Amino acid sequence: MEKIITYKMKDYSINNLKNIGFHFNKKLSDNENKYYSIRFPAVKYNYNTSIEGEITVNIEDGTIFINVYDLKGNYYSPFYDHYYGNFDDILKII
């Protein structure tokens, strides 16, 4: 059985999230759950962003979701390959 790791933010109050640059995520939020997200360059090549990271926080319980995108806005596949460690390498960069 594969172990599922859950990341949680210590202070997930709306004020704290806004102070550190998070914005309300209309796309993911619904009547039951509200989400705040921040996007940032995770990897740069020749001063240009080549891989972008996104951290999303559920403000109901502080659960963190991490996504990584390529230049075209598609999910960056190597990040999601559980066999090779999933979050570990990219989290070191972030």
C-alpha positions as CSV (number, residue, x, y, z in Angstrom):
1,M,0.0,0.0,0.0
2,E,1.3,3.4,-1.0
3,K,1.7,6.0,1.8
4,I,-0.1,9.2,1.2
5,I,1.5,12.3,2.5
6,T,-0.6,15.2,3.6
7,Y,0.9,18.7,4.0
8,K,-0.8,21.2,6.3
9,M,-0.1,24.9,6.8
10,K,0.2,26.1,10.4
11,D,-1.5,29.5,10.0
12,Y,-4.0,29.2,7.2
13,S,-6.1,32.3,8.2
14,I,-7.2,34.5,5.3
15,N,-5.2,37.4,6.6
16,N,-2.0,35.4,6.7
17,L,-2.5,33.9,3.3
18,K,-3.1,37.3,1.7
19,N,-0.1,38.8,3.5
20,I,2.2,36.2,2.0
21,G,0.8,36.6,-1.5
22,F,-2.0,34.1,-1.8
23,H,-5.2,35.0,-3.8
24,F,-8.7,33.5,-3.6
25,N,-9.1,30.7,-6.2
26,K,-12.5,31.0,-7.8
27,K,-11.9,28.0,-10.0
28,L,-11.5,25.5,-7.2
29,S,-13.7,27.0,-4.5
30,D,-17.3,26.0,-4.0
31,N,-20.0,26.4,-1.3
32,E,-18.3,23.9,1.0
33,N,-14.6,24.6,0.5
34,K,-12.7,27.8,0.0
35,Y,-9.2,27.8,-1.6
36,Y,-6.4,30.3,-1.8
37,S,-3.5,29.8,-4.2
38,I,-0.1,31.3,-5.1
39,R,1.9,30.7,-8.3
40,F,5.6,31.2,-8.6
41,P,8.6,30.2,-10.8
42,A,10.0,26.9,-9.6
43,V,12.7,26.4,-12.3
44,K,14.3,29.1,-14.5
45,Y,16.4,28.7,-17.6
46,N,18.3,31.7,-18.9
47,Y,16.3,34.0,-16.6
48,N,13.0,32.7,-18.0
49,T,10.5,30.6,-16.0
50,S,10.5,27.0,-17.5
51,I,8.5,25.3,-14.7
52,E,5.9,27.0,-12.6
53,G,4.7,25.9,-9.1
54,E,1.3,26.4,-7.5
55,I,0.5,26.0,-3.9
56,T,-3.2,25.8,-3.0
57,V,-4.5,25.9,0.6
58,N,-8.0,24.7,1.8
59,I,-8.9,27.4,4.4
60,E,-11.2,25.0,6.2
61,D,-8.4,22.7,7.4
62,G,-5.1,24.1,6.1
63,T,-4.5,21.2,3.7
64,I,-2.0,22.1,1.0
65,F,-2.1,20.9,-2.6
66,I,0.9,21.3,-4.8
67,N,0.8,21.5,-8.6
68,V,3.6,22.0,-11.1
69,Y,3.1,23.3,-14.7
70,D,5.2,23.5,-17.8
71,L,5.5,26.5,-20.1
72,K,2.2,25.7,-21.8
73,G,0.2,25.5,-18.6
74,N,0.0,21.7,-18.7
75,Y,0.8,19.6,-15.6
76,Y,4.5,18.9,-15.5
77,S,4.4,15.1,-15.7
78,P,7.7,14.1,-14.1
79,F,6.6,15.8,-10.9
80,Y,3.6,13.4,-10.5
81,D,5.5,10.2,-11.1
82,H,5.1,8.5,-7.7
83,Y,7.7,5.9,-8.6
84,Y,10.5,8.5,-8.6
85,G,9.6,10.3,-5.5
86,N,6.8,12.7,-6.5
87,F,7.2,15.9,-4.4
88,D,10.6,15.4,-2.9
89,D,12.8,16.9,-5.7
90,I,10.6,19.8,-6.5
91,L,9.9,20.6,-2.9
92,K,13.7,21.1,-2.4
93,I,13.6,23.8,-5.1
94,I,10.5,25.4,-3.7
